């Protein structure tokens, strides 16, 4: 079907400015296929159903708006025992990174990909699969344009976690990265991500979790207030396996995290959670989740909490699709926002689409101010107003943070939230 | 009534399954009255047809122009496709837009002059068009003194007659067909028509604006509590005919009215189009209760035939402390596309939406509500129960919007879905937009919102947790039924057997 003229023009203009990176034949093929997908779908616009709450213009424009560099001295997960992989404005920094070697895991870089690799069968395929029923043209664009990224093959119990850090030096960098993670049957692996990445940072991660494997993902998105970011996580989840992902977002002009989970094996567990705090009209944060249950006896969980003040905007679009035959599904979804003043906004669309009769899916969504009674109680016990507000806000965020299995990682992020709340109180 | 022959998951009440089968099973109103002679306008839609409909209703020039403007706009519009509905393309040129019983050519002066065949149809449907009769719901449900219900009966494109008009007039209440209102009360129609659902609103509303042939008009003057319930009964009879009715209800300051709407159609193999618009204006301190039992022909078990029901219903709570309550029981139609909405403009105004949608066989329903909070301290409540059986698809689609100025407003939404059998689907698409922090919006599933105190009470009386939850939840479901007026007692009684135990979400 032909695209509307305006969309066609915007897409043509953007694609004219794209140069595909060099690479081996299989990768060029995957990139060209991705570009063809973008051409067919057209770039997103405000009128598209899944962009009605967030304006994608700054993500689709050819030009990039620069963003001031935040102080990066205090880095997340500094205490974690993990192999470091550092990208500065999207370019791999070998000096700052560890040798990417550990038992149970093989890591190569997309920019150094060989002619023959296991990733050839995977790269772009989960993204392509994730284009239906909802189109995600920016993910396809990122697959086409990504200059680098990690190809991680986990064959057993990975001896160490991997921490990918995205540093910035250039205020106006436009970066696209693409990671592929493949966990063999029974393998376990933890991936950490931190940092803002670039003025405009586009990233894809395709994760194939084979039967009985366990994948943990904890992410802290950089605090640079002006940054714009669009991440896509595509995952295929096999029988009896576990996928858990948590994202903390602090500041940022525009953050859109898309998570597309395809549960294809029975008795699997898939959790995705996020906490975000934003201050000011320049803050716009969007979590868009699409979970497909296509197997029996699986559990999925979505927990998203947003604290917003001074005109900040929070968006949640979550969907649980239970396919015909996906009986005994247990789907849970909660999205809540705490609006600390009268100017902030919460826009939500918590959806269910169910084609199986023996399932339990619940979805809750609430929005409101701090509970005055609770605040009064704390004040009456001698807790100062500011401390009481911080305490109540942290307790509001707690359900999301509890989704992090590793306590020390959870504590690290909790401290950061407490610090932010302290700094951002009137 | 044979029990529904399906595998039902554990926890779903057999009584519920049977009640759904009964409500949405064999269609009781499917006969056709083909012996009633009809006059048709030529098939198809163009400016001549629009002018013809306007002419048949003896409308003034401004009304004809209003329709023509709507038609011109409609020609440039495209069929909306965002709903979770699979609808075969409708050929809008292959329909009759006007069908009138021959006997109505000369408008009868009173009901006594109406063709007995027409009256017979309504008699068969259980709709009393004689002023002596009272609407007998369930035996014993009618109070001794008798309850009067004024009825406007719409047959295909025209209103056949309206009962109790004189008695209502004594109270100052105007209740007549919209075609009569355009002739007799042009100042009121001109002031309010299209102000809640603008001509430009959506594809089907615009189409309706161009071609609506009849419908009901209600005006309740300031301070008047309407002395009886008002009711409109829609019957589609003619084949290949679209029914486009328009209802306009105005509740002036401090008034109250309860309005009922019912609809049926014969069994026909070809799907038929019904695109209605209902506009309600509620001024200061006024209250309107609008109840619908929608029982259009749903098509056969293979999905052949049935009514395509594309309806735009909206209430504008203009005045402070005004109140609207929508209650709907949707059991019919092959396709339902309907979102009765509330614009809560006045401060402290209230909107309520109670809905039970039952879809069986190949039926598809995409229905819900919009609560648009504009005024301060506005309140809304949404309770929606969707039940799917057979191969049916049932979608709740709703919007709750809190504007920045709607300070200290509240919304509570609860939507539950129940699937009977493994071939059907239940979907929920709520949109929530909160733009101030003093308002509270809650959208939750039943079980998580069961009142702790009620639970504790039940537990202290020796019930186990599960029993206690079931009791409290079922009590809540009945609330929808209690919102139905007495006239729907029969339907309500059948619905009482439905429990939402075993809901999927």
Interface residues (C-beta under 8 A of the other chain):
Chain A: X49 X320 X322 X324 X325 X327 X331 X337 X339 X340 X341 X342 X343 X344 X345 X346 X347 X348 X349 X350 X351 X352 X353 X354 X355 X356 X357 X358 X359 X360 X361 X362 X363 X364 X365 X366 X367 X368 X369
Chain B: X8 X9 X10 X82 X84 X404 X407 X417 X419 X420 X421 X422 X423 X424 X425 X426 X427 X428 X429 X430 X431 X432 X433 X434 X435 X436 X437 X438 X439 X440 X441 X442 X443 X444 X445 X447 X448 X504 X505
